[in-house]
Amino acid sequence: MPPSFHPRLVNDPFDDPGLFIPFLFEKRAVLFDLGDLHTLSSKDILKLSHIFVTHTHMDHFIGFDHVLRLLLGRDKTLSIYGPEGFFKNVEGKLAGYTWNLVKQYTNRFVLVVSEVHPDHVVTRRYPCRTGFKRERPTVAAPFKGKLLNESSLSVSAVILDHKIRCLGLSLEERFRININKSRAESLGLPMGKWLSDFKKALYEEQSPGLIFEVPLLTDEKKKASFRLGDLAKEIAMIRAGQKITYITDTAFSEDNIRKIIPFAQDSDHLFIEAGFLHKHRDIAENKFHLTAKQAGIIARKAGAKALTIFHFSPRYTGKAHELKQEAEEAFRS
C-alpha cells in the first residue's frame, strides 16, 4: 500500500530549510518553512493549501514573496502559520509593495494568517482585492497543540527555544485508506470524485449503515446503493497513518528535549536539523542549533523509524558524509 505523503526537502541540506509534503492522488500539498523555493515548480507551489513557518529568520521566510507573486490574481485561499510576532513580519512584507491595481482582479486570492502563542492562536484575513488590508474581526482560539485538524489528518506544533520562539511541526494521518481498484471495477464502480466523499465518510466515522450512492462504471447517470460499512469491506484497505515530524533551529537544552521527544514520538520520518559536528558543539550551543550526534540521539529516543538531517553549516562543505555518519551512529546505537 503506497504512503499518502511523500515528503521531500526543498533544497540541498546546505541551503535554505523547507519540507514539501504533497498528497498522493490529490492536487494538494503543505509546506514546512518558507526559505528559497526556486527548486519547487510553479505547479508544486500552486498545490499548497497551508504553509507552516517555524520562525522568520531570513533563510526560513524569504520565499514568502515568491509564493505571493505566483498566487496574485488567482482564485485561492492560502493559510499560513508562524510564531508570536508573525503578523508584524507578514504585514511588513505586504507593506513593501504598491497594490493600487489589484482591485481590478476578478479572482479572489486571500491570505489567512495565524500567529501561534503558547495558549492561543490568533487568525487574520488579508484579501488581495483590498490591497491586503486586514479584515475585521481578528479571531482568537485556544491553542492545544493542533494548528490544522481535518477529518483525515492534523498538523501539530510545539513551541521551542531558538533564542526566539520557534515552532516544531508534525503532520499526522489518522489512518490510511487505499482503494482496491480491481475489486471496485469488478463491482461496476469507476474511479472518480465519489471516492473522496467515500473516504471522507470513513474518516468522519459515519454510521456503517449510511446508504452511499455510487455512479456505475457503465453509465454514470445510474447509481448503485451500498451501505457504507459493506462498501468499505469490499474495496477499502485501511492501515495505520503516517507521522512526519520536522524540527529545526533549536538548542539541545533540557526544556527543548523534554518537548521534542514526546512530540516526535513514533514518527515514521523525522526531519531534523544537524548544523554541526559534535566536536563543534560549543558553536552549536552558542547559535542555538543541534549537532548531528544530538539529532541522532533525539531520533533514537523518539523511536523514529527513519531519520533525515539537514541545515548543515557551510563549514562542512564537501564533508556532508561526516554529519550523516555521526547522526546515523547516534540513531542506531
N, C-alpha and C positions, 0 to 999 in steps of 0.2 A: 504494500500500500504506500503510494508516494506521499511524502510530507506535504502539508498545506502551505508551509512557508519555506522559502529558500533564501535565507539572509546572506548578504554579502557586504563586505567592507566597500565603501565608495571609492576609497583611494588606497594606494600603497601604504604599508604601515609607517613609513617615514613622513607621509603627507597628512593633510587635514583629516581628523577623525570623522566618521559617519558610518552608519549602518543602514542599508537599504533592504527593506523586507517586502518583497512582492507576494501577493496572494495567488495561490495556484488556481487556475481557471477563472480568475476574476481580473478585471481591468482596474486593479486597486493595489496600493502599496502604502506603507508607512515608512517614516524616516526618523532615525535616532541621530540627532546632531545635524548641523547645517553649515558645515565648512565648505570648502571649494567643491562644487558639484559638476565641474566641466567633464568629468568622466561619465556622468549619467546622461543618457539620451533625453531629448525633449519628450519622447514617448514615455519614458520611465517617470519623469518628473510630473507629467500630466496625470499619472495614475495616483499621485499622492492625495490621500484624504486627510491625513494627520501627520504633523511634524512635532517631534518632542526634542527640545533643545536643553542639554544638560546645564549649560551656562553660557554667558555671552562673551567669553574671550574670543578674539578675532577668528582663530582657527576653528571655532565651533559655530560661528554665526555669520561669517562673511557671505555665505551662499544665499542669504535672505533676498538680496537684490536680484540674484539670478532667477529665483523662483518667482518673485514678484513680476519681473519683466516678462516671463513666459506666460503667466496667467492673466495679465491685463487684457481686458476685452473678452474674457471667456466666461461662460455661464458655469460658475463653480464656487463652492464654499470650501475654504481651506481652514482647518483647525490647527492652531499652533500653540504649544505649551512651553513655558520656561519658568525658572525660579523667581524668587522675590526680586523686584526691580525690573522685570521683563517688560512691563508696559512702557517704561521710560525708554528702553532700548528700541522697541518696535516703533514707538511714536517718533523717536529721533530719526530712525531710518525713513519713515514715511514723510517726515517734515523736510527731508533733504531734496525733495522733488516738487515740481510745479504740476498741479493736477487740473488746470483750467479746461481741458478738453474732454475729460473722462465722462462728464455728464451726457455727452453725445453717444456713448456706448450703449448698444441695445442689450448686450448681455449683462448679467448681474454677478460680478465677482465680489465675494465678501470674505474678509479675513475675520476669523473668530479666534481671539487671542485670550489665553488663560494664564494667569500668574499663580504659581503654587507656593503657598505659605505652609508653615508647619501644621496648622489646624484647619485651614480653609483654602479654597480655590476661588479666585475672582475671575470672571469672564466678561470681556467686552467685544462688541462687534464693530468692524470698520468697513463700511460698504465703499467699493471703488467709486460708484457714481456720485457720491457726495464729496469726492476728494479725500476719502478715507477719514472723514470726520467721525469721531466716536459717537455711536448711537447711545441713547439713554433708554432704560436704566442699565447700570452695571449690575451683574448678577453674581452673588456670592453663595457658595455651597460648602458644607463641611468637607474636609479632606480626610479620608480614612484609608488612604493608600492607593486607591484606584483613580486614574485620570479618565480612562475610557472603559466603559462597561457595556459591551454588546452581548447579544444572545450567544454568539459563538466564541467570543474572545474578550480579553481585557488587557489593558496596559496599566501597569502599576508603577509607582515611583517611590523612591526613598530619598530623603534629603541628607546629603553627605557634606563633608568639610573639605574644601579646597582653598582654604583661607577666605573663601566666599561660599555661599550655598551653591551646591552642585547636585543635580539630580542623577541618581542611578535609575535605570529603566528596565522593565521586564514585560515582554509580551507573552501571554499565556492563553493557549487554546483550551476551551472547556473539554472537548473531545473531538476526534477527527471522524468525519463522515466521508466515505468514498462510495461511489455508486458502481454496482456490478452492471456494466453496460450490456453485456451479452444477455444477462438474465432479464434486464429491463426490456430489451428488444424482443426477447422470446415471449414476453407478456404483451407485446404490441405497443410498447411505450417508447416514445422518442426521447433523445437527449434534448434539453431545452430549458427555457426560463422557469418552467414549473418546478424544476429541481431545486432552485433557490428557495422557493416557497416551501417545498418539502423539507429541506434541511433546516430552514428557519423554524418550522413547526417542531422538529425534533429537538433543536437546541432550546426552544422555549418550553419543552416538556409538555406539549399539549396532549390532551387525552388520547390514548391509543384507539379509542372508539370514534374519534373525529373522522367524519366522512371527507375523503380527499379526492377531488376530481382531477383526472389527468387526460390530456388530449391523446388521441390514438395515433400511432405511427403511420397508419394507412390513410387516415383522414382526420386532420387536426380540428375540424369542425365538430367532430364527435368526441365524446368523453366517456371514459370508464370510471367507475366509482370504486374506491378502496377504503377500508378502514386504515387509518394511519399506522397503527401497530402492525397490521398484516402486511402492508406495503413495505414497511421498514424491514421486516423479517425476510421479505423476498429479495430486495435489491440493495439494502444498505449494509455496508461493512463499517462497523464502529470500533475505533481504537482510542487509546489514550492520546490526549492532545500534546502538542509541543510547548516547550517553555524556552524562550530565548531571552537572555539577560545581557545587558550592556552596562559596563562600569568603566568610567574614565575620569581622569583628573581628580584623584582622591589620595589623601595621605594614609599611610599604614599606621593609623592611630587606633587605640583601643576602642574608642567610640565608633569610628567608621567600620572597623572589622565586626563589632557587635551588631551593626546594622546590615552589613553586606552579606554575611554568611547565611542568615535565615532568608534574606531577600532573594538570594541566588540559589537557594537550596533546590537540588534535584533538577537543575536546568539541563535541558538537552544540549544546549550550546551556550557557553559563556564566552562573550567577547569582553576582554578586559585589557586595560592599558598596561604596558610594561615599558616605561620610559627609559629605564637604566638597568645596567647590570648591578648585581648585589654588592659588588666591591665598591660601587659608587653610591651606596645607599645614603651617605651623608648629603650628596647633591639632591637625590630624590626627596629626602626629608625636607630639605630647605625649600624645594619647589612644590611640596605637597603632591608628589607623584609616587607611583609604585615602582619597585624593581621587578624584574622578570621572576625572580625567586618568590617574591611576595605574591605576585599574581598567581603563580602555580600553587602556592600554599592555600590561597583563598579558594581556588578552583577545587582543590582536593577536599578541603574542609566542607565546602558546599555540596560535595557529591556531584559535581557537574560531569556529564557524560562526554562532552567534547570541549576543548579549550582553543580559543584563538586570541593571540595577543597582538597589540597594535600600539600606535602613538609612540614610536621609537624616537629617542633623541638623535639628532643628526650626527652626534659624536660617534655613533656606531655605523655610519655609512660603510657598506661593504662587510659588516660584521653582524648582520641580522641573525645569522645562524647561531651566534653565541647567545643572544637573547632567547631565541626559541628553544635552544638546548637547555638553558638554565631553567626556563619556565616548565618545560616538559619534565625535567628531572624532579622538580619540586612537586609537580602534579601527580607523578606516578609513584613517588616514594612512599 
